[in-house]
Amino acid sequence: CGENAQGKTNLLEAMVCLSTGKSHRTRSDRELVRFGEAGFRLAGSIHTRGRDFLSQLEAGFGRKKHIAVNKVPAKSASELSAVLNTVFFCPEALQLIREGPAARRRFMDASLCQLRPGYAAALSEYQRLHEHKTRILRDCDERPDLIATLPDFNLRMAETGAILIHYRSRFVKMLSEYAAPAHGECSGGREQLSVQYKTVKTVTDPLGDHKLLVVQLLEHQREHHYGEISSRQCLSGPHKDDIEVLLDGLSARSYASQGQTRTAALALKLAARGIHKEIIGEYPILLLDDVLSELDPRRQEYVLNRIGSGQVFITCCEDDRLSRMLAGRVFHVREGVIR
């Protein structure tokens, strides 16, 4: 606990970085470096699955980002995720339902990159291909010869995109199984929540065979070939995927009240925690950043009743309120120092 702008969120952000290799809120590591400093170093001692680990991350200092586990250099951030899993929940996440598809894709990606190393590698490759194809489309007026390179990029994007769809569709299927009862409990059984995975329209069964997914993604690309060239944008692929959240069969994004929106967002986040437990065998560390102050007493009680197992970090401004809610240790944060 501590007053605003004292560093509470920094502590949780450091845990997220040691779990995923990047921050939940920035695109560039440069934004994580304190003003006036050349870089930053993070180290975490982690006990999980009966073993002790030392995870380290270093960025800046004029060098490439360095990641290590037990002092052995890691090839990718997925090696951090193999040690430490986190689920991060902040006030902004309460708008997960109302935001655009990009927010729900980030939600899927954040979980799957920790759970499935193959997904993390495919996502990185797909993002690289998407960036290159976008650059080709942007420059093809001045350099028409670039159009000839599109078929190669389309094939590779379809192959990699099929991997993303494979993992995402199965994650959303599990998400529905976990989120529906969680939402029913929190809402008092007044609404029925369901979630559906939405990808390109030519994909008839996202849970289907990988080869068929590739064929269907290529078909969608052909349909949008001229549209992409005229708009200079990449219009086809799983970078436009979404999770549709329904309450009693109606779009929660369009029709849910503020309270219903928060309940649905809570259900999705706690469902992701349950999925981690099922797949990994341990609960991930749950990070609640000032989120309880945004909830009414009934929803606070619901969250606190659901987090009895596993390790949880909660930030707030008033320690007396926190100590009444939970048994545990209270740390005070002031001017970036944990006391």
Secondary structure, DSSP 8 states (H G I E B T S, - for coil): ---TTSSHHHHHHHHHHHHHSS-SS-S-GGGGS-TT-SEEEEEEEEEETTEEEEEEEEEETTEEEEEEETTEE-SSTHHHHTT--EEEE-GGGGGTTTS-HHHHHHHHHHHHHHH-HHHHHHHHHHHHHHHHHHHHHHHTTT-GGGGGGHHHHHHHHHHHHHHHHHHHHHHHHHHHHHHHHHHHHHTTTSS-EEEEEE--TT-S-TTS-HHHHHHHHHHHHHHTHHHHHHHTS--SSGGG-EEEEEETTEEHHHH--HHHHHHHHHHHHHHHHHHHHHHHSS--EEEEES-GGGS-HHHHHHHHHH-SSS-EEEE-S-HHHHHHH--S----EETTEE-
